[in-house]
Amino acid sequence: MVENRPVLTFLAHLVLIFGVALVAFPVWIAFVASTHDPARFMSGVIPMWPGDHAVATYRTMLTAGISTSGAPPVSLMLWNSLVMAVLIAVGKIVISLTSAFAIVYFRFPFRQAAFWCIFITLMLPVEVRILPTFEVVANLGMLNSYAGLTVPLIASATATFLFRQVFLTIPDELTEAARIDGAGPLKFFRDILIPLSRTNIAALFVILFIYGWNQYLWPLLITTDDGYYTIVAGIKRMAEEAESNPQWNFLMATAVMAMLPPVLVVLLMQRLFVKGLVETEK
């Protein structure tokens, strides 16, 4: 039972507004800093309102970058991050869907052992196996390439587990009906399982896209060619340079632009994302 009292409603809105302000204030400061010249921001007084250098700053970062910081144009880094995030999200979903389909609907020796072997890899994140993974990628000649950026991160035990749980909720009667209608395994997978998992796929895509977009350590380790720098690794390189040569307006402009694609993905897929997280029955 929810009490509908004006005081409680006011307090709830007050808490929500405070939470939004707490999250949005650093973003606002970053945006304001990107619109002023570096000297203004380093004067000791942080301006609270946008300046008149926004167009020049954002144009410089999008088209030229900062050569002194080893940062290529932001448009190139955004493209690299976009390719990496999309390939990781799509690759993880495709592999997880097919592996969960095989585990749930096919009977073969050591089926459960295969599932638990996949599940145990949750205890081996990239940071734990980063040295042997780097050795393998280097020996295969995949340094400074999109394959090197994405292939080591493309398998997901979490997504396999989630799709397995979704497939287990599919009634056996539906499987029998599909078999009676002459649907083979691939037709059943393509025409029944994937449409029924649409919202779960959308929710996972949002989560995995943000996971791929925010990757920092792996791209920083395997890319030495600035043609393959990602936006997060580029911000790190610019931040190191900013300690000796402060150009916070350029750095903050890059940070603001780095936030936009994940926000856009969440906004565009918000309805499917929420539905996929809360939907429990098929």
Disulfide bonds with the S-S distance in Angstrom:
none
